[in-house]
Amino acid sequence: MKKLLIVEDNSDLRSGLTFSFRADGYTVDAVSTAEAALENIRTVKYDAMILDCRLPDGNGFELSRKIRSFSEVPILMLTAMDTEIDEINALENGANDYMSKPFSLAVLKLRLKRIMQKQSVSVLMSHGITVDLPACRVRKCEEDISLTAVEFKLLVYLMEHKGQVLSKEQILEHIWDVDGQFVDENIVSVNIRRLRMKLEDVPSKPEMIKTVHGIGYVWKEVL
């Protein structure tokens, strides 16, 4: 079942969209402010998001840009008017598609379905780090980062489990245990240190890869 977030301050439109998508089998959360939307996006994994460009505590363009710093959730932006400026702002700030009001509900549903189908689940994003899994490519703030195969696999494992503390044993088994034989556990801390040197702004004070003393490591969620 697809999970959808609707961010719309017009209560009638919000209720109508919620009713219609739930009737189609979606699980729907609906909010009216940018603050509530950001909180939901950070705590719930959505398959798509319908976002109004005008909100009482900000605008959808700014919110979309913030979301893109840590999430690749497909966003369909509802623009206030059929103007080139709104359309450009929507796309430049991370929206996958846009529609101007008033709109056809049937067309809206088709466009939403299309962007969900196009959305690749092969990209990880957090803290300004983008990992393209098929291409084995890592970027930080639009700059390519060169990683070894082991470093890349370790980074992916951490990011795929962001917010979850991973023990050294779990990391060893996932990254190095090929034939059932563990290697020296010091290799974990060595590669963690190398990742920090390449990714962290201040490696000695890491913000992404945190040490949980006596247990292991965790990729810290963006707050």
N, C-alpha and C positions, 0 to 999 in steps of 0.2 A: 504493500500500500504506500503510495507516494505521500510525502509530508510537505505541506505548503505553508509558507508564511505570507500573510497579506498585511501590508502596512499602508493604511488609508485612514485619513482623519474624518472623511465624510461617513457618518454612521450608517446612512441608508445604503450607500454603495458598498461599504465594508460588509454589512449584513447580507446584502444580496449576493456578493461574490462568495462569501463564506457558505451560504446555503447551497449555491449552485455547485461549487466544487465538492462539497461534502456529498451532495447527491450523486456526483460522478465517482465517488469512492475515495476521494482524497481525505487525508487527515489534515485539518486546517487549524492553524493558530492565527488569530487576527488581532492586531494592535493598531493604535492610532498615533504613536509618537516615535521619534527617532531613538530616544532613550530606551524605550521598551523593545524596539526592534533589535537594537544592538545587543541588549541583554539576552534576548532569545537566540540570536544567531550564534552567540558565544557559548551557549549551553545546550542547544539542540541542533542535531544534524538534519537540515532540510534538503529536499530534492530540488526546490525552486522557491523563488520569492517574487511577489508582485509588489512593487514599490512606487508609491506616489511621489512626485517630485516636490510637492509642497506639503510641509508638515508643520504643526504648531510650534515645535521646538527646534526647527532647523529646516533643511531641505534634503530631498532624496539624493541629489548629486553628491553632496558632502558625505552623506551616510554611505552611499555606494562606494565612495573612495576609501572610507575607513574599513568597510567590510572586506574590500579587496586586499587589504594589508595582511589578512589572515585566513580568508576563505575564498573559494572559487564557486560558491553556490550560484547557480544560474539566476540572473536578475532580469525581470521584465519591468521596465520603467514606464509609469503612466505620466505623460507630460501634460502640463496645464493647457497648452495651446499647440496647434500644428505649426510650430515655427522652427526654422533651421537651427536657431541658437539652442533651444531646448533639446533638439535631437542630437546635436553635436555634444552638448554637455552630458547627456545621458551616456553616450558611447565612450566619450573621453574619460569618464569617471567610473568605468567598469561595467556598465549595463550590457547585457548580451543582446537586448532588443528593446524597443520602445513602441508605445502606442499613444496617440493623442486622444484626449477626451473631446466629445463622447466617442465610444468605441463599440464595436460589435462583440458581444460576449462569445459568439462562436469563433470569431477570428482570434480573439484573445486566447481562447483555449488551444487553438491550433498552434499559435505562435509559442505559447508556453510549452506545449508538448514538443515542439521542434527544438527549442533551446535545451530542453532536458535531454533529448536524444543526442544532441551535438556535444553536450558537456562531457568532457573526458574525465574519468576518475583516475587518470594517470598523472595528475599534477598535485603536488603537495605544496602548501604555502603556510608560512608562519614566521613572524619576526622579520618580514622582508626577505626571507629566504624562499626561493622557488625551486622545486625539484621536479624536473621533467623525467618521469620514470622510463618511458620508452627510449628516450634519447640519452639517458644516463647523464643528464646535464643539470648542474647546480648553478644558480645565480643568486647574487646578493646585491640588491639595489641596482639591478640591470647590469652588473658586472659578473662575468663568468668566474666560477671558483673551481680550481682543479683539485679533484680528490682521487685517491687510489680506489681500487675496487672495494677493498675492505672498508675504507672510510665512507664510501658511498652507501654501502649496504648497512653500515652502522647508523648513518644519518637517517636513512629511510625507516629503519626499525624504530628509532627514537621518535621521529615525527609521526609515524603511523600510530604510535601509542602515546601521543602527547598528553601530558597531565597524569600519566600512569608511571609509577615508580617501577623501574626494571632492575632486577638484581643482577649482579655480575654473573651469576650462574645462568640466568635466562639469556643474557647477552652472549655469553660464551657458547651456549648450546645453539642459539639461533645463527650466529655469525660464523663460528669456527667448527662446530661439531659435525663433521662430515661422516666419519666412520665410527662414531660413538666414542671417540677419544677426545677428552678435553685437553686444551693446551694451557700453558701457564696463564693464570688469571691476571697477571700483571699486564698482559697484552691489551686488556680492556682499558685500563687507565692510560696506557700509552696512546692508544688510538683516540680515546676521549680527549686527551690533551692536544693531539694533532688537529682534531676537528675544531676545538676551541680556538686554536691559533689561526685557523683559516676562516672561521665564521664569526667569532665574537669580536666586538669592538675593543673590549678590554679583557683579554683571555684570563687574566688573574682574578677578574671579577665577573664571571660568566652570567649572562642574563638568559641564555637559551638552554644550555645543558647544565643543569644543576646537580650537584652531588648531594645525595641523601646518605649521610654518614652511617656506616655500618650496614647499609643495604645495597645501594647502587646508584643509579642515575635516573633523571627525569628530564624530558623536554618540556620546559615550562610553557604553559599556556599564556597567550597575550592577554593582559588585563585591560 
